[in-house]
């Protein structure tokens, strides 16, 4: 019965763990595989008709016929084994169909569960992971610390954004204070210009009044007094505004230095935090917290699927054993094969289809066996006729046949 398993599982080998590598449930799996084996077994024997040619060299003629006998015998052995396997399988089908309905309930329930778990298994196998094996293994190394690392990375990214905001604010504050400083310097320059103009104007007026007084002998006390008052007013204005500018300059420089110091501190924090983030990104092979979180979710999902797959495997193995055990109690020659044909056990239509195809294949095997028997008998007849026509070559032919292990 081992030949049935071998033939049946030819097309069903997959990369699997414990359940005999993906046992297919389609009812035509065994039949199609059997057909492939039959075709293979007959390819070598097609179109090998031999004809006796009296003029043929005796050595070549005997050798050709011996080769044909050996090849046909080999084909017959293989075909008979396959024929016996198919017949045995059909006998098991008859035994299955003869099981009383009241005894089939557990058998059908077991077959139904095998079909269900096999379909679930196929879904697990066909699921496309969104995480590569390399990423899965890498995340698995840090499984215990990742929940805390995720929180830490999230906080660091949030802190980094806060620092960037603070840096932008301080850069703006620094720029505003530098602008204020430039404005104060402009005011100081303006006051210096006013002072210079006032001095020149006062001196010019004094000279003018002195000249006019000497020339016209007029009383120039009032013009002198007015000029002095103007000079005093200008001096007071310049003095007051200069004091204001000095105070503003000190305050602005103090604020500017404070802003620069704060900006430098924030930059240091930003660099340290960025370095920590980049190290974490490199460690976990990601570019952001969002990417690591996605990988973590996919890892957990894949891990759950693996657990479900393992559970499914154990359940499938259990019901496979139960099915084999139950079928063995009905004296089936090869109950293991029905693990692959649970659908046929459950559905009578599937079973009818299986039996029909097996009958067709058995008929084809009969034809192949008959064909190879004819080839073998024809070769034996040719050798016998050759000996009868050439009795002088009998000893040579007998020795040749003995070398081939053929005894007529």
VENKA-V725385 format. One record per residue. N is the residue number from 1. PSI is psi in degrees with one decimal (NA if undefined). BURIAL is # if it has 24 or more other ideal C-beta (glycine too) atoms within 12 Angstrom, else .. Layout:
BEGIN
N,PSI,BURIAL ; N,PSI,BURIAL
END
This chain:
BEGIN
1,-12.5,# ; 2,-27.5,. ; 3,-34.0,# ; 4,-46.3,# ; 5,-44.4,# ; 6,-46.8,. ; 7,-39.4,# ; 8,-31.9,# ; 9,4.3,# ; 10,-45.9,. ; 11,0.3,# ; 12,9.4,# ; 13,121.0,. ; 14,168.9,. ; 15,97.2,. ; 16,168.6,. ; 17,-128.5,. ; 18,-17.4,. ; 19,52.7,# ; 20,31.4,# ; 21,73.7,. ; 22,74.0,# ; 23,114.2,# ; 24,147.4,# ; 25,-6.0,# ; 26,136.7,# ; 27,-18.2,# ; 28,7.3,# ; 29,-48.4,# ; 30,-42.0,# ; 31,-47.6,# ; 32,-38.7,# ; 33,-40.9,# ; 34,-40.0,# ; 35,-41.1,# ; 36,-43.0,. ; 37,-41.0,# ; 38,-44.0,# ; 39,-39.1,. ; 40,-40.6,. ; 41,-20.3,# ; 42,-8.3,# ; 43,-39.4,. ; 44,-20.6,. ; 45,-0.5,# ; 46,142.1,. ; 47,40.2,. ; 48,43.0,# ; 49,135.6,. ; 50,146.3,# ; 51,141.3,. ; 52,124.8,# ; 53,108.6,. ; 54,-31.0,. ; 55,-2.7,. ; 56,144.5,. ; 57,133.2,. ; 58,-41.7,# ; 59,-48.3,. ; 60,-40.0,. ; 61,-48.5,# ; 62,-42.1,# ; 63,-43.7,# ; 64,-44.1,# ; 65,-36.2,# ; 66,-42.9,# ; 67,-40.9,# ; 68,-41.3,# ; 69,-45.4,# ; 70,-45.6,# ; 71,-44.6,# ; 72,-40.5,# ; 73,-41.4,# ; 74,-45.1,. ; 75,-41.1,# ; 76,-40.8,# ; 77,-46.6,. ; 78,-43.9,# ; 79,-37.4,# ; 80,-38.2,# ; 81,-45.0,# ; 82,-39.6,# ; 83,-42.3,# ; 84,-38.8,. ; 85,-44.8,# ; 86,-42.7,# ; 87,-41.9,# ; 88,-39.8,# ; 89,-41.2,# ; 90,-36.6,# ; 91,-41.4,# ; 92,-37.2,# ; 93,-42.5,# ; 94,-42.3,. ; 95,-39.6,# ; 96,-43.6,# ; 97,-19.3,. ; 98,-2.7,. ; 99,129.0,# ; 100,144.3,. ; 101,-36.8,. ; 102,-15.6,. ; 103,-3.2,. ; 104,-8.9,. ; 105,-51.5,. ; 106,-38.8,. ; 107,-46.1,# ; 108,-40.0,# ; 109,-40.8,. ; 110,-44.2,# ; 111,-39.8,# ; 112,-41.7,# ; 113,-38.4,# ; 114,-43.3,# ; 115,-45.0,# ; 116,-49.3,. ; 117,-31.3,# ; 118,-40.3,# ; 119,-42.4,. ; 120,-41.1,. ; 121,-42.1,# ; 122,-38.1,. ; 123,-44.3,. ; 124,-41.0,# ; 125,-30.7,# ; 126,-8.3,. ; 127,135.4,. ; 128,117.6,. ; 129,143.6,. ; 130,12.7,. ; 131,132.4,# ; 132,164.3,. ; 133,-37.8,. ; 134,-46.3,. ; 135,-40.6,# ; 136,-48.0,# ; 137,-37.1,. ; 138,-45.1,. ; 139,-36.2,# ; 140,-31.2,. ; 141,-28.8,. ; 142,23.3,# ; 143,-39.6,. ; 144,-32.9,. ; 145,-12.5,. ; 146,-39.3,# ; 147,-43.4,. ; 148,-38.6,. ; 149,-35.3,# ; 150,-45.1,# ; 151,-43.6,. ; 152,-44.7,. ; 153,-40.3,# ; 154,-44.6,. ; 155,-39.9,. ; 156,-40.0,# ; 157,-40.4,# ; 158,-41.9,. ; 159,-37.8,. ; 160,-41.5,# ; 161,-38.6,. ; 162,-43.2,. ; 163,-41.5,# ; 164,-41.2,. ; 165,-44.2,. ; 166,-40.1,. ; 167,-42.0,# ; 168,-41.4,. ; 169,-45.6,. ; 170,-36.1,# ; 171,-41.4,. ; 172,-42.7,. ; 173,-41.5,# ; 174,-44.7,# ; 175,-40.5,. ; 176,-42.2,. ; 177,-37.6,# ; 178,-37.3,. ; 179,-41.9,. ; 180,-40.5,# ; 181,-42.2,# ; 182,-37.6,. ; 183,-41.7,. ; 184,-42.0,# ; 185,-36.3,. ; 186,-41.2,. ; 187,-39.4,# ; 188,-42.4,. ; 189,-39.9,. ; 190,-43.6,. ; 191,-37.5,# ; 192,-40.2,. ; 193,-41.2,. ; 194,-43.0,# ; 195,-43.0,. ; 196,-44.5,. ; 197,-41.4,. ; 198,-43.7,# ; 199,-46.2,. ; 200,-42.3,. ; 201,-43.7,. ; 202,-46.3,# ; 203,-42.4,. ; 204,-42.9,. ; 205,-42.6,# ; 206,-45.0,. ; 207,-41.3,. ; 208,-43.0,. ; 209,-36.5,# ; 210,-43.6,. ; 211,-44.9,. ; 212,-39.5,. ; 213,-40.2,. ; 214,-34.2,. ; 215,-46.5,. ; 216,-10.3,. ; 217,24.6,. ; 218,159.3,. ; 219,115.8,. ; 220,21.7,. ; 221,-43.5,. ; 222,-47.7,. ; 223,-40.6,. ; 224,-42.8,. ; 225,-44.0,. ; 226,-39.0,. ; 227,-41.0,# ; 228,-42.8,. ; 229,-43.9,. ; 230,-42.6,. ; 231,-41.0,# ; 232,-43.3,. ; 233,-43.9,. ; 234,-42.1,# ; 235,-43.4,. ; 236,-44.7,. ; 237,-46.9,. ; 238,-41.1,# ; 239,-48.6,. ; 240,-48.8,. ; 241,-32.3,. ; 242,-40.9,. ; 243,-43.1,. ; 244,-42.9,. ; 245,-40.6,# ; 246,-43.8,. ; 247,-42.7,. ; 248,-38.6,# ; 249,-44.5,# ; 250,-45.1,. ; 251,-42.4,. ; 252,-42.9,# ; 253,-36.9,. ; 254,-45.7,. ; 255,-39.5,. ; 256,-43.9,# ; 257,-40.1,. ; 258,-43.3,. ; 259,-40.4,# ; 260,-43.0,. ; 261,-44.9,. ; 262,-41.0,. ; 263,-40.3,# ; 264,-41.1,. ; 265,-42.8,. ; 266,-38.8,# ; 267,-40.2,. ; 268,-43.7,. ; 269,-41.1,. ; 270,-43.8,# ; 271,-46.1,. ; 272,-44.5,. ; 273,-39.5,# ; 274,-41.4,. ; 275,-40.3,. ; 276,-41.7,. ; 277,-45.7,# ; 278,-36.7,. ; 279,-43.6,. ; 280,-41.9,# ; 281,-44.3,# ; 282,-38.9,. ; 283,-42.6,. ; 284,6.1,# ; 285,49.3,. ; 286,176.3,# ; 287,-7.1,. ; 288,167.6,. ; 289,-40.9,# ; 290,-40.5,. ; 291,-41.1,. ; 292,-39.6,# ; 293,-41.3,. ; 294,-45.9,. ; 295,-38.5,# ; 296,-43.3,# ; 297,-44.1,. ; 298,-34.3,. ; 299,-47.5,# ; 300,-40.4,. ; 301,-45.2,. ; 302,-36.6,# ; 303,-41.5,. ; 304,-39.6,. ; 305,-37.0,# ; 306,-41.3,. ; 307,-43.9,. ; 308,-37.8,. ; 309,-42.8,# ; 310,-41.6,. ; 311,-43.9,. ; 312,-41.0,# ; 313,-45.6,# ; 314,-42.1,. ; 315,-41.3,# ; 316,-42.4,# ; 317,-41.6,# ; 318,-49.0,. ; 319,-28.2,# ; 320,-45.4,# ; 321,-40.0,. ; 322,-41.0,# ; 323,-45.9,# ; 324,-43.8,# ; 325,-44.6,. ; 326,-43.3,# ; 327,-33.8,# ; 328,-29.2,. ; 329,-16.4,. ; 330,16.0,# ; 331,36.2,. ; 332,140.1,# ; 333,-34.7,# ; 334,76.9,# ; 335,-23.7,# ; 336,-29.0,# ; 337,-24.6,# ; 338,-8.9,# ; 339,-33.2,# ; 340,-13.8,# ; 341,38.9,# ; 342,-32.9,# ; 343,-37.8,# ; 344,-33.9,# ; 345,-38.0,# ; 346,-37.4,# ; 347,118.6,. ; 348,-32.5,. ; 349,-41.7,. ; 350,-40.5,# ; 351,-40.8,# ; 352,-42.2,. ; 353,-42.2,# ; 354,-46.8,# ; 355,-41.6,# ; 356,-46.7,. ; 357,-37.0,# ; 358,-39.3,# ; 359,-41.2,. ; 360,-44.1,. ; 361,-36.8,# ; 362,-38.5,# ; 363,-40.4,. ; 364,-38.1,# ; 365,-41.4,# ; 366,-45.2,. ; 367,-41.3,. ; 368,-41.5,# ; 369,-45.0,# ; 370,-42.6,. ; 371,-45.5,# ; 372,-31.7,# ; 373,-42.1,. ; 374,-45.2,. ; 375,-44.6,# ; 376,-48.1,# ; 377,-37.9,. ; 378,-42.0,# ; 379,-40.7,# ; 380,-43.5,# ; 381,-41.9,. ; 382,-42.1,# ; 383,-43.7,# ; 384,-44.8,# ; 385,-38.6,. ; 386,-43.1,# ; 387,-40.9,# ; 388,-38.5,. ; 389,-25.8,. ; 390,72.2,. ; 391,-25.5,. ; 392,-19.4,. ; 393,9.3,. ; 394,-47.0,. ; 395,-41.8,. ; 396,-43.6,. ; 397,-42.2,# ; 398,-41.9,. ; 399,-39.7,. ; 400,-44.2,# ; 401,-38.6,# ; 402,-38.9,. ; 403,-34.4,. ; 404,-5.3,# ; 405,27.5,. ; 406,128.5,# ; 407,115.7,. ; 408,NA,#
END
